[in-house]
Amino acid sequence: MRSSSWFTPVCLGSAVLLLAATPRLQAQQQDVTFEQAFRGQTTDITQPLPVLKGWADADHYLEMRVLPASGRLQAMKVNARTGAATVYTAPVDGPSVEVRDRDVFYKAADGSNIRLTNDTLVEKNPTLSPDGKHVAFTRNNDLYSVEIASKKETRYTSDGTDVIYNGWSSWVYFEEILGRPTRYRAFWWSPDSKQIAYMHFDDTKVPVFPIYSEKGQHGYLENTRYPKAGDPNPAVKVGVVPVEGGNTVWADFNENDDQYFGMPFWTADSKQLWMQWMPRGQDNLKIYSIDPKSGAKKEIYSETQKTWIDWFDAVPFLQNNQGFLLQSDKTGWSHLYLHNMDGSLKKQLTSGNWTVKDVVCTDEKNQLIYFTARKEASTRFDLYKVSMKTGAITRLTFGNYNHVISMAPGGKYFITTYSNLQTPERMALLDNNGKVVRELGNAKGSKFGQYNLTKTELTTYKTRDGLVLPMTITLPVHLQPGKKYPVLISIYGGPNAGTVYDTWKFSPAFQWWSQEGVIQVAIDNRSSGQLGKMGMNYIHRQLGKYEIEDYMDAAMWLRAQPWADPARICMTGGSFGGYMTDMALTYGADVFTHGMANYAVTDWQLYDSHYTERYMDTPAENPEGYKITSVMTYADRYKGVLRMAHGTMDDNVHMQNVIQLADKLQSLNKHFEFMLYPGERHGWRGPNAKHASTETARFIYTHLLEKPFPAQFSAK
């Protein structure tokens, strides 16, 4: 449940439209049909934008186009300035490696394939060296590489077991620290391709959590090393090994200390490996420079906060060891700081009550940093440049739009995909002064004006302690004055993972529910990122309490509106959103009447150590906090109708969560709905995804719309 997601998906589409309760004129316009909303039949309300695949160089981007003569999809190299396009014959992503038939295959620039391994064991996470000569991978929890030219294999470790992993993450590191995109990979090539840094994990002391599968006659148990809040964590070492093999040089840390290591970063000259380190309390982040030859460490940077600190996703280095950038939220807002290589602060580049998102390019020749930020409005992202000399900031994007940026190497051009709640996405290419060079595409379709489209509006609400936060509302398409409609609030709600943005989020299914008479709402709470780290700090040691109270305050405002039915106020969400939904029907039962909670945490003692303790500290340190944030604490308040759904083999939020809540509600003789999905993990796939969607629709018709469930939803 790693945080820092942007544009988190919400159930049934995204949050949208509102406030004038006056019916709109709809002459000569049509509604979307069921087949268009749920069976993929085209509407032509929108059309695809150009399919871009990044940049070939500073002056050319790559676009996938269908060739008229052959109908074949082809990569084209497009001149940014003129638009002239030529066929791009090299693989779009360059030479690549993959696992196929349990072995490693290399695909060269000319498209030819070479099988590099040939054995019965499974290789994982093959990764090309920067010079393209070697491929590193893991096999049976040991680290290897193979030379492409000779197919010579080098084994670096030999102690891998079912609890010892080399270059392969322990579960909690994969989920919470290194991140899911790594696919458990925990090794990193040096820029000169001569060394590999890797993490060594020992899960011996990490408790085993059994996950049951019902398959076959006897079923089976899948035992996972999963540290819950307060449990022993994996012991971790960080080492560096030469590409030709030999002894690993271990960084000078005690692996038995109660600590965490974040993503490492090699310096450009490959002479230093920079390691992120935190104590278990996660309130002090240090960066150490590690000497790969000796393992000796030197502290470069240290930051302390009273609540918690998030890992750095990147540490951009300037050329020729001229310094590095850090993005810290230590002031309560995320900003950019320029440091010398010894860690001393050279200059704070940005400041104010707004949030920097990402550094997208560093132009050292002109002493400019290009970055995205939520500066004009907390619900939108723009691109800016800041001078490293003067600190002057220039906005490069335009209008009241949200911008998604792809910047050329060196920063000469950038492409923005921009939209807002009322405007479908458009795509444009601009130069580094913000001047539009060419318009590239418009997602508005040929029949956009022929439908009774929903209108989503952005508004705000005020919390009981005076904070102002955003909310989007979509009133029914065929709103009738004087009639009251059900409210469906789709949320996630986790720290720094808001859902309310001023960006185009149309879908035919979302349109369907508006036609049927559902008011669709999205709300962000104080920890969503809209108020920066300042807003997140409220939730420290009481994860969930402020959040549900913020949602209650917003829902109370909604209940008072003339078009909302106070007897039909429903919340829905998954994971943290499922937890919020459970809290809505217990802690907030006087406000919310219905809920659909999917794969929800119900008690923070049941979730993993790193995520939970970041916000809550350990159960021993904060017993009262764990009590006041547990759904079970408020189960006796439950009323209304709650539907819970969970996968039986969820290895992230264990089914244990929903079972314990079900047991508590049963002991209190409470009515609720409960759906299990056998074999499913954290979410649904295949036929179960369709079934879950159908059952969600059934709940909406039965409990919110209070009318018969249409038969076509159940058709195969």
N, C-alpha and C positions, 0 to 999 in steps of 0.2 A: 504494500500500500504506500509506495514511495510517493512523496508529495511533489510539489513544483510542477504540476501539470497545467497546461494552458488550453483553454477551449475543451474542457472535459465533456465528453458526451453525456447527455441526460436522456432519460427514458422518454419514448414517444416523440422524439425530435428535440428541439431546443426551445429555450424560453423566448417569449415574444409578446405582443401588442396591446394596446389599450385606449384609453381613458375616456374618450367621448362616447357616451351611451346613446348616441344618435345613430339610427340605422342608415347604412350607406345605400346609395342608388346602385342597383345591380341590373339594370335593363340590358338585355341582349348578352348577358354573361352567363356562364355555366359553372356548375360545380364539378369537382373531380369525381370520377366514378370509383366504385370499389376496386375494379381491376386496375385502375391507374394508381390508387393509393396503396394497394397491397400485393398486386400481382405483376407489377413491372410494366404495365401497358403505358406507352408514351403519352405525355401531355404536351410536349413542346413548350411548356412554360419556361423552361431553361434549356440551354444547350451547352455542350462541353467547351471549356476553354482550351487553348493550345496545351499540349502535353510536353512540358519542358523536363529535361534531364540534366540540369545543371549547366556549367560553363566549360567549353573546350579550352578557352584561354581568356585573356583580358578583354578581347574584342569580339568573341564569338560565343553564342550560347547553343545548346543542343536541343533540338525539338524533334519529337517523333511525329512523322506524317505518313499517311497512307498514299502510296504511289498510285496515281490514276490508272496507269497502264496495267499493273499487275495486281493491284489491290493489297499489296504487301506493305506491312508497317516498316518504315525505314527511318533511321536516325539521320537528321540533317544538321549541318553546321551552318548557323545563320549569322551573318554579319550584323552586329548590334546597330550600327549606324545606318546602314542602307536596307537591311532586310534581305539582301541577296543570300540565297541558300545553295549549298552544294552537298552532295551525298557524303556522309561520314561513315567510312568503312570500318574503322576500328571499333572494338566493343565499347559501348557507351560508358561502361564502368571500368574500362581498361582490362588488363589481364586479371584473372580471377581464379579462385580455388573454391571447391565445394566437396562435400561428402556425397558419394554416390555408390550404391551397392556396398556400403559399409567401408569404403576406401576413399582416399583423397585423390581428386582429379584436378589438374591444372589446365586452365583454358588460356592459351596464348593470345597475343594481340591479333594474330592472323586467323583466329577462330579454331585452331587445331587443339586437340585434347591430349593430355598425357596422364596416364595413371601412375601416381607416385607411390602408392602403397598397395600391398596385395597380401592380405592376411584375413583371418576369421574374426578378429576383434574390430570394434567400432572406433574409428577416429572421430574426434569432436573439435569443433571450432578451428579449422585450418585457417591460418592467417599468414599472408605474404609478408616477407621482409620488405622494408622500404626500397632496397635495391633490386627486388624482384628475383633474387637468386635462391631463396630458401622459403620453406613453409613450416611454421611451427604449429603444433597441435597437441591435444592430450589424448591419451589412450589408457583406459583402466586407471584413471587418476594419477598418471605420471605424464611428464612433459617431454616432448620429442620435437625434432625438426627433421626435414628431409631436403637435401639439395636437389633442385629441379634438374640440373644438367646431368648429374650422375645417378640420381635416385638413392644416393647414400643417406642412410638414416642415422641420426645421432640421438641417443637417449640421455637425458639430463638427470632424471631422478629415478629411484627404484624402490621407494618406500610407500607407494600408493596402495591403499587398502579401502575397505568400505567406510573407514572413518578418517583416513589421511588423504588429502587431495593436494596435488601440485598443479598450479595453473588452472584449477577448476574450483569454482566458488562453493563455499558452504552456503546453504540455502539463505540464511539471513543476510549475507553479503550480496548475493544475487538479487534478492528482492528489494533490499533497503539501501544499500551503499553503492555498489557498482552499477546496479540497475538491470532491468530485464533486457534491454537491447544488447547487453554483453553475451547473453545466452550462456551464462555461467563462466565465460572466459575470464581468467585472472592472470594473464601474462601479456607483456608489452615489449615490442621490439624497440631497441634504441634507434635513433634516426640514422646512424651510420651502419645499421644492420649487423654490428659486431657483437651485440650483447642482447640478452633477453632478461627482463625483470619479471619476477613472478611471485605470487603469494602461495604460501604453504599453510594449509588449514589442518587442524587436529580437532575433530569433533567428538573425541572420546568422552568428554564430560558433558556434552550437550544432551539433554534428555531426548528420548525417543518418543515420538508421537505416532500411534498406530492409526492408519487410515484403512478402513475396511472396504473391500470390494466383494460384491455379491456374486461375481461371475463363477460359472461352473457349479459342480455339485457341492463343493465344500467351501467355496469362497477363498479369499486369501487376505493377508494383512500386508500393507505397504508401510514399512517402518521408516519414518522421516526424522532426521536430527533437526529438531525445531525448538529453539530456545524461546520460551514464553517469558513474559515480563518477570524479571527477577531471577531467571534461570542462569546457569553457567553458559557463557558464550564460547564459540570456538577459539582455540589458541591459534594465533596467527604469526607467521614469520614472513619477512620480505627479503628476497634474495635476488642476486644477479649472477648469471652464468654466461660464459663466452659461447658464441655460436658454434665453435668447433668442439665444445664439450669441456669437461673438467670439473673442478670443485666449484660449488656455489659459494659466493661471498654473501654472508648474511648481514643485513643492516643491524646496527647496534641497538636493538630493542630486546627487552625480556618478553618472550612470547607468552609467559604465564601471567603477565600483568593484565588487569581488567581494563581493556583498551580497545579502540577501533582504529583501523587504517582506512583512509579514503583512496580514491583514484590517484595513482602516481602520475608524474609528468616528467619526461626526459627533457633536459635542456637541449637546445639545438645542436650543440657541439658534442653531445653524448657523454660529456665528462661528469655530469651530475644527474642523479635521480632524485627528484623532489617528492617527498612523501607527506601526505596529510595524516595527521594523528589527532585523536581525541581520547580523553578519559571516558569511562563508561557514562558519566554524567552528561556528556555532550555539551558542556558549557564553556569549553576552552579548546579552540582549534589551533594547532601548531602546524607549520610547514617546516620540515627538516630537509636539508640538502645531504644526500647520501653519497659518499665516495664509492663508486662501484668496485674499486680495486681493494679497499680495506674494510668497507662497511661502516666506517666512522661517520657519525652524523653531526650536523651543525644546525642549530635553530636559526631559521630565516625570518619567521613571522609567527606572532602569537596574538590571538584575539580571544577576549573573554566577554561573555554576555550573562546577564542574570537569569535568563530563561534557557535558551538553547541556541546552537549555531548550526546552520546547514552546511554541508560539504560544498566546496568549490567544484563546479562542473568543468571549469577550465582555468588555466593560468597562462594567458597569452604572454609569450616572451618577446621582447624587442630584439632586433638584430644586434649582433656583435656585443652581446651581454650588456646592453644599455639599460636594462631594467625589465620589469614585468608589470602586468595589470592584475588587480584584484577587484572583484565585485563583492562588496560587503554591505550588509544591512545593519551594521552596528549602531547607526544613528536612529534606527527605526524605519529607514527607507533604504532600498538597495541602490548603491552608487559606485562609481568607478574611482579607483585610487591607483596612481602611478608610483611604483616603488623602484628604488635602486636594487641591484642584484644582491646586495647584502641585507636587504629587507627594510632599510630605512625609507621613510616616506618622502617621495619627491614632490608630489602634488596631488591634492584631491581634485579630480576633473569635473565631477558633477555633484550637485547638492540640491536640496529642496524636498518638499513633501510630494514626491512622485517617485516612480520605480523604474530603474533600468532593468531591461530584460536580458539582452544578449549583446556581446560584442561580435559584430559580423565581419569586420575588416580593420586591419591596422595599416595605414599608409605612412610609413616612417620617413619617406622622402619629403613629404609635405607636412609631416608631424600632425597627422589627423587620425582620430579614432572614430569609426563608424559604429553606431549602436542603435538598438531598438529600445523603446521606452514607452511607458504609459504616462506621458507628460501632459498632453492637451486634455485628456480625460482618462480616468482610471479604467474605463471600459473600452479603450481603443489603444492600438499600438501604432507608433510612427517610427520613421527612421531619422536619425540625427547624426551630425558629425560634431566633434569637439576638438578644438585645437590643443595639442599638448603644450604649446608655448603660452597661449594667452588664456585658455580655458573658455573661450567663446564657443557657444553652442548654436548650431544652425539646424533648423528643421528642414528636411529634404523632401518629405512626402507632403501631401496636399489634402485639403478639404476635410470635412467631418466624416472621415472613413477610417475603418480599421485596415491596416496594411500588413500583408505577409510578404517578407522580403527575401529575394535571392540576389546576392551581390556578386559581381564579377571579381575574379582574383585581382588584387591591386586597387579595387574600388573605383574604377573608371566609370562603370555603369551599374545599374541595378534594375531588377524587374520587381514590380509590386503587383500583387493580386489584392485588390481593394474592394470594399463593400461596406454597407451599413445595414441596419435592420430593414430598411425599405428599398435598398438598391442591390440588385443581384451583382455578383462578382464581375469585376472588369480587370483587365491585365494591361499594364503599360510598362514601357522601358524608358528609364530616365537616366540622365547623366549625373555626375557626382555634385552638381550644383542644384539638383532638383528640377531641372528642365526636362519636360517630356520630349523624348526623341521620337517615339512611335507608340501608337496604341496597338496592342497585340491581340486583344480579344474581349468579347462581351458575352456574359452568360445569359443575358436576357433572350428568351426564346421567341419564336415567331408568333406564338399564341399567348404570350404573356398577358395581353390586355383582354383576352377572351374569357377569363375565369374570374369568379368571385373570390379573389385571393384574400387571405387573412392579412391583417395589418397589425404588426407588432410594434409596440411603443415602449420606450425606456422611461422609467420613472424612478422615484426614490421613496424610501420609507425611513422613519426615525425610530431608533431603539429606545427602550425605557430609560436609558442613561444618556440619551441625546446624540448618539452617533447617527450619521446619515449614510445609508447604503443603497445600492442600486437593485432594481427589480424590473423584470420585463413581464408584460401582460398581453395576452392575445384574447380578445373578446370573440364570441361566436360570430361567424360570418353573417348569419341571419338573426342578429340580435333583435328581440322584440321588447320595446319599452314596457316596464312594469313586470316583466318576467324574470324570475331568479334562476340562475344556472349553477351547475356544479363547478367547483374549482379543483383543478389538478395541478399540483405543485411538483415539478421534477427537479431534483437537487442531487448534488454530491456532498458538498459541505466540508470536505477535509481541508486541513491547513494549506494555504497557498494553492488552492485548486478550485478557483471560482468558475461559475458557469454563465455569468451575466456579462455579455460583451455586445457591443454595438456592431454586429457583423451579420451578414446574410446567413440564415439558417433554415431556409425553406425546405420542406419535404412534402410529397403528396400525402403521406400518412398524417403528418401534422395538420395539413389542410383538412383532411377527412374529419378529424376530431373537432375542429372548429366548425365545420358544417353541421356536425351532429349536435352541437350545443355545449361543448366543453370549454370552459375558460381555462387557458393554459398559461402557467406562471412559472418563472424561474426566479430564485431569490439568492442573493449572496449574503453570507453572514460576515461578521467583523474579521474573521481569520482567513477569509477567502483570498486575500492579496489586494483587495480594493483599497485598503488602508495601510498597505505595506506591512513591514514587520511590527510596526507600532500596533496595528490591529491584531496581529497574531499573538502578541505577547500576553493579551488578556487571558488566553486559554491555558496558560502554563499551569500544570498540576490539577486542571479540572477540564480535561478534553471532552467537549460535548455539551457542557452546561450553558456557557454563553451562546454557543451556536444555536441550540434548540430554543433558547429564550429569544434570540434575534428572529428566528423563524416564526415564533409565536407572535411577536410584535407585528411582523409583516402580515401574518394571517389574520390578526385582529383587525387590522386596517381593511383587509380584503372583505372580511365578514360584514363590515359596516357599509359596504358599497351597495347601491340599489340593485345591481345586477347579479350579486353573489348570494347563493343559498347557504346560510350558516349551518344547515344540517347536512351539507355535502361538501366538506373541505378535506381533500385527499392529498396525501404526500406519497411520493414514490422515489425510490433510488436503490442503488446497488452498492455493496461494500460499505464504505463510510456512509454513503447515502442510505443504505439499508439500516445502519445503526441510527441515523437521524430519524428515519421513518419509525423505527421501533420506539425511539424516545418521544416522537410526536404523539403516539397513541398511548403513552404511559405518562411520562412527565408532562406532556402537553395535551392530555386527553380532554381538557375543558375547551380546547381550541380546535383541535383536529378530530375529525369524525371517522376517517377512513385512511387506510395505508396499504401500500404494496412494498414489502421489504425483501430485497433479494440479497442473498449471500452476505448477511449482515453480521458484524461484530455485535455482541450483546453485553460483554463484560471485558474491559481492557486487560484483566488478568489472563484472558484467554488468547491474547494476540502476541505477536513477536516482540522480543526484547528491544531491539534497536528503535523501531518506529514508536512503540508505546512509551518507552522511557524517555525518548527525546522530549515529549510533551508532559509526561506524567511523573517522571522519576520512578523508582522501583516501588512495588507494593509495600515493602517494608518501610521505605522512606515516606510514603504518602498514602497510608491506609484510608484516610478519610476521603481523599480525592478519588480513589478507585471506587469507594462506596457510592459517592454522590454522582458518579458518571455511569454507573451500571444500570442497564435497563431493568434488571431484576429488582433493584431497589424500589422501583415505582410500579411494579406489575399490579399491585393492588388497586392502582388508579385506573387501570385499563378499562376502556369502554369503546363502543363503536365497533368497527370491523377491520381487523388486520389480516392481511394475507402474507404469509412468509413462504419463501422458496429458497432451496439450497441444494447444491450438488453434493452427493454422498462422498465424493473423493476430492473435495476442495482442499488443496494443500496449502492455501494461503489463509483464508478465514475458515477454520475447521468447522465441520457440521456440528461439532460439540457446542458451538455458540447457540445455534437455533434449537438444538435438543434441550439444552438447559433452560432456555426461555419457554419452550413448549411445556416442559415439566412444571415450571413455576406457574404458568397460566392454568394448566390442568389442575394443579393442587388448589388453585383459587376458584375453580369451577367457572373459568372464563371461556367464552366462545371465540374461536379464531379459525382461520383457514391455513392449511399447511400443504405445500407441494414439495416432494423430493424429486431430484433428477439423478437416477442411478448412473454412477460412473463419471458424472460431470465434475469439472474442476471449478475454478473461480469464474463462472459464467457459463453460457450454454452454446452448444454448437449443433449443426445438422438438424435432424428432426426435432430434437429437444428445444432448439431455438424457436422453431416454428410453433411447437406446442406452447412454450412459455409466452410467445407473442399472442397466441390465440386466447390463452387463459387470462392474460392481462386485459385483452379486449372484452372478454366475458365479464370480468370484474367491473370494468367501466360501465358497460351496459346495464348490468344487474344492480349495482350499488350507486352509481353516480347519475347515469341517464335515466334509470328506472324504467326501462322499456325492454322488449324482447331482444334476445341476442340473435343477430342476423345469421341465417344458416350458412351463408357463403364463407364465413370465417372458418367453419369446420370442414369445408370441402377440401379434398385432397388435391 
